[in-house]
Amino acid sequence: MHFTWEDRRALPGAGLISELKLAVPWGHIAAKAWGSLQGPPVLCLHGWLDNANSFDRLIPLLPQDFYYVAMDFGGHGLSSHYSPGVPYYLQTFVSEIRRVVAALKWNRFSILGHSFGGVVGGMFSCTFPEMVDKLILLDTLVFLLESNEMENLLTYKRRAIEHMLQVEASQELSRVFSLKQLLQRLLKSNSHLSEECGELLLQRGTTKVATGLVLNRDQRLSWVENSIDYVSRELCAHYIRKLQAHVLLIKAVHGYFDPRENYSEESLSFMIDTMKSTLKERFQFVEVPGNHCVHMSEPQHVANIISSFLQRTHTLPAVALGLEL
């Protein structure tokens, strides 16, 4: 496994070093890097159906003596789709992280994960606890909880299989759109995105063809429950006990954690209480103004908090609107 350095020259964007490609059995994983190659490494993990561009406005505000690598998960952004017939599971995304850090020769690093990226990063941090120094969760829960886990487990698995078969059966040539059409579709289904942030994601999430633009993402990813494991409270508590990392959980006031309605507050309370009692001084919780994509739309609301945490200053800055638990 190795990275191809697409361009070692300075690229547009403060501190951006290069675009990277990692060879994997099904193609490649794409990534982009900022900061100092000699600095402490930070792996940045984007949200569901987003891509590495979601960190373009945040990372330039963070300490530039760190080395930040933002990867596109398989089937997202500029990364290859999984082979036909091969489904996307949480465990396969976790294994992608292991492939990337092995190629980068990172033995210990920090994770900055937004939404789905935080779920994947959280599972990696429990599976390989000795490798993760700090875990930063941006408007996400480290695990998604299911109070009726045993009853619903087979239902989720069945739906995942049926959904993949339906998508494969209806597979058509990639539809071509104008930028305006794609932006309208994206903003309609993601009310928390501004037009500027939507355009930023589409820059990396589309490919230009003769008659317009086609989406890069794999159609099999259209149902998020396919690639997320819902766990019981008992299993969640067991996983959290495995964490060795310091954990920072940032919640946006107008954000959300779980695709199911009327579930977030209960899950959040349980998660905070469990991490606080288990991790003690290794856990911090902060609430900030903004929506689910606050790190894109208003990155200044989280940049100082993340910077202090990365620099091992665990007393959060006074400008943070929220509280440390």
Order of alpha helices (4+ residues) and beta strands (2+ residues): beta-beta-beta-beta-beta-alpha-beta-alpha-beta-beta-alpha-alpha-alpha-beta-beta-beta-alpha-beta-alpha-beta-alpha-alpha
